[in-house]
Structure formats: C-alpha cells, structure tokens
C-alpha cells in the first residue's frame, strides 16, 4: 500500500492543531459533482443548496476546528481545463473563504 503523497504534510498540520481535509476532484466533470465533493469532504450541513452562494456561505460559516482547517484540493486541473468559467467561480469562493478557519491549498501535479 502506497502512502498518500501528502501524508507528511497532513500529519504535521494535525500535530500543530489543524484539522485536515483532502478534497479530491479527480473525475469531476461538472458543477453538480463539484458541489457533491465539497459537501462530502467538508461535511457541509443538510441545508447546503449545492449552488455557488450556498457554497460561499458554508465555507464562511465552517465550525471552529483547532487552529483552523487545512483544505488540500487535488485532481482539480482537468475540471479547471474542461470548465474554466465554473472553476474561476470556485477559485474565487475559495479565495474569499480563506482566513483563520480555512486554509485552502491547490495541489500541483496529480492526486496520487
């Protein structure tokens, strides 16, 4: 069994009191799947409407988690290439949500 490529980073962040989440977008081809991945990875509330405004609201209202939450986004490049306008909106939402409670990081390279 191969170790996750971010195992050391995740373990180090956890040791410092960060909650860690890997949002793997491998195979995501549209907005509905993107929203589902966000909902599962971040355990978003039942009221999450799976639209851009609801995603922004949920990311802005994440419950406190230690020092914060490190969100590593992997496998995003094919989605970004296939749906550049949607990806631009998602990136903007992540950028605006970044702060003391959420540190989103886009992983370069593959998700494996």
C-alpha positions in Angstrom: 0.0 0.0 0.0 1.4 3.4 -1.1 1.4 6.3 1.4 -0.7 9.3 0.5 1.5 11.9 -1.2 0.5 14.4 1.4 0.8 12.1 4.4 3.7 14.1 6.0 2.1 17.4 5.5 -1.2 16.2 6.9 0.4 14.6 9.9 2.4 17.8 10.6 -0.6 20.0 10.3 -2.6 17.8 12.6 0.3 17.8 15.1 0.1 21.6 15.2 -3.7 21.5 15.9 -5.1 21.9 12.4 -8.0 19.9 11.1 -7.1 18.5 7.6 -9.3 17.7 4.6 -8.3 16.4 1.2 -10.8 17.4 -1.5 -10.1 15.1 -4.4 -11.7 16.4 -7.6 -10.4 13.6 -9.8 -13.2 12.6 -12.2 -15.3 15.7 -11.5 -16.8 16.9 -14.8 -19.4 19.4 -13.8 -20.8 21.7 -11.1 -23.1 19.1 -9.6 -20.3 16.7 -8.9 -18.1 19.5 -7.6 -20.7 20.5 -5.1 -21.2 16.9 -4.0 -17.4 16.6 -3.4 -17.4 19.7 -1.3 -20.4 18.6 0.6 -18.8 15.2 1.4 -15.3 16.3 2.1 -16.3 19.2 4.4 -19.4 17.5 5.9 -21.5 20.5 4.9 -24.9 20.9 6.5 -28.1 19.4 5.1 -29.3 22.9 4.1 -26.4 23.2 1.6 -28.2 24.1 -1.6 -25.4 23.0 -3.9 -25.1 26.3 -5.6 -22.3 29.0 -5.6 -23.9 31.2 -3.0 -24.6 28.3 -0.6 -21.0 27.1 -1.1 -19.7 30.5 -0.2 -22.0 30.7 2.8 -21.0 27.3 4.1 -17.3 27.9 3.7 -17.6 31.2 5.5 -19.5 29.5 8.4 -17.4 26.4 9.0 -17.3 25.5 12.7 -14.1 26.1 14.5 -11.5 23.4 14.2 -8.4 23.7 16.4 -6.1 26.2 14.8 -8.2 26.0 11.6 -8.8 23.7 8.7 -6.2 22.9 6.0 -8.1 22.0 2.8 -5.9 20.4 0.1 -7.6 20.4 -3.3 -6.2 17.6 -5.6 -7.1 16.5 -9.0 -8.6 19.9 -10.0 -6.7 20.5 -13.2 -8.9 18.5 -15.6 -12.0 20.2 -14.2 -10.4 23.6 -14.5 -9.5 22.8 -18.1 -12.9 21.5 -19.0 -15.0 24.1 -17.1 -12.8 27.2 -16.8 -15.7 29.6 -16.0 -17.0 27.3 -13.2 -13.5 26.8 -11.9 -12.9 30.5 -11.8 -16.0 30.9 -9.6 -14.9 28.0 -7.3 -11.4 29.6 -7.0 -12.9 32.9 -6.2 -15.1 31.4 -3.5 -12.1 29.5 -2.0 -10.0 32.7 -2.1 -12.7 34.7 -0.3 -13.2 31.9 2.3 -9.5 31.8 3.1 -8.8 33.0 6.6 -8.2 31.9 10.2 -10.7 29.0 9.9 -9.9 27.8 6.4 -6.6 27.5 4.5 -7.3 26.2 1.0 -4.3 24.9 -0.9 -4.3 23.8 -4.6 -2.0 20.8 -5.0 0.0 20.9 -8.2 0.6 17.6 -10.0 -1.5 14.5 -9.8 -3.7 13.4 -6.9 -1.8 10.2 -6.5 
